């Protein structure tokens, strides 16, 4: 099966029923996408599929023919951070860090569709991404900062 992951064509030999999360982590060695709940309720496994935020734990790899998949490893590099990653660092959002790749991917998808979100827009878009450390106020501020960074 061919997958386009982070702009690169990748061949995987897996069951079409395998969740994308396990293909990314176990077959393609992209561990940035995290396993949280396994039922698409926590957001730790969020990736982009054709530019839209999606929960990889409940996305069957067989349903992704022709799709463009982007993981946390594909949105920025240490020498060229994505605006959301840069804002995350500036606001020191991460505490334990476990949920942060999913949070960042969800925030990036939000800003792609709404470049100037209100607090309410952010709260609604991010409501499916859980943070056990409770860094929600810093997440909101970082998203506002990322929006400003993306403007200019």
N, C-alpha and C positions, 0 to 999 in steps of 0.2 A: 504494500500500500504506500502511495506517495503522499507526503504531507509537506506543506510549505510552512516552515517554522522559522520565525525571525528572519524572513526573507530568503531562506535557504531551502532548497528541495531536499527532503530527507526520506529515505526508504525505511519502512518498518514492516516486520513480519509478525503481525499480531492478529488476534481475533477482532472482527469489526465491533464486537460488543464491549471491548476493553475501554474503560474510561480514559479520556484524554490525559487526565492527571497522571495515571500510571505510565502511559506511553512517554510523556514528557520526562518524568522523574527516572523511571527504570530503563527505558529503551534508548532515550536520547540524552540521558545524563544532564538534564536541566533541573536541578533541585530547588531553584528559587520559588517555584510554584509549590505551595504547601498543602498538605493534607490536614484538614481541620475536623469537620464533622462527617463528611462522606455523603451528606444528603442535601447539599447546595443551600445550607442555611447560614453558614458563618462567613463565607466570602474569602477564606484563606487561599482558596484554589483559583481565584479569579485570573483569567487571561483575556486577551482580546481575540475574537473570532470575526474576521472581516471588519475590524474596527469597533466592534461592540463588546462590552464586558460580558463574560460568560463564566459560569461555574464549571471548571474542567472535571470535577469529580462526578458529574452527572451527564457529561457530554460524551456520547459514544464516538469513538474514533472513526467508525464506519460511516458516520453522518457528515464527515468533514471533507468529502471529495471536492477539490477545487477551492477550499477555504484557505484564507491567510490567517495563520495563528501567530500571535505575538505574546511572548512571555515577558516576565520582568527582566530577563537577560537580554531582551531585544529592544527595550525602550531607551536605554542609555548605557553609557560606559563610564568608568571612573574618571576618565579624562574629558568626557562630554556628557554630563548628566542631563537627563530630561528635566524640564522645568519643575515638574512635580517632585522628582528626587532631590533637586537642588533646594526646593522649599522645605522638604522633609528634614534635610540636614540643618538648614537655617533655623527651623523651629524646634529642632531636637524632638521630633515626634515620637520616634521609637523608644519604647521602654524595654520590654523583653524582646520585641522585634518579630515575634512569630507571625503575626497577622499582616505585617507591613507590606509584603509584596502584593498581597491581594488588595490592601487599602490603596496602594499607589496605582495599581492597574485600574481599579474602580474610579479613582479620582481623575486619572488621565482620560478615561472614556467620558466622564462627565464634562471635562473641559473641552474635549473635542466637539461635543454637541452643544455646550453652553459655556462660551468663553468668559462670561461675567456672571457667575451664579450668586444668588443671594444666600444668606445663612439657611433659609428654608429649603432652597434648591439643594444645597449641599447635604443638609440633614436627611432629606428625602432620598437622594441618590446614594448616600453612604449608609442608609439604615440597614441594609442587608449584610454589611461588613462589621463583624463583631471584633471588639478589642477588649480582652479581659483586663488589661491594665488601665482602661478608661482614658485614653489619650484623645478623646473626641474633641475637646476645645482646641488642642494643638493641631489636630487633623484639619479642622475647619479653617483655622488661621493659615495653615500651610497651603490649603487649596486657594484661598484668596491671594496669597503671595504668588503662587504658581500662575494664577490667572493674570496678574500684573506682569510677571516675567514673560509670559507668552504674548502679551500685547506688544511689547517693545522689542 
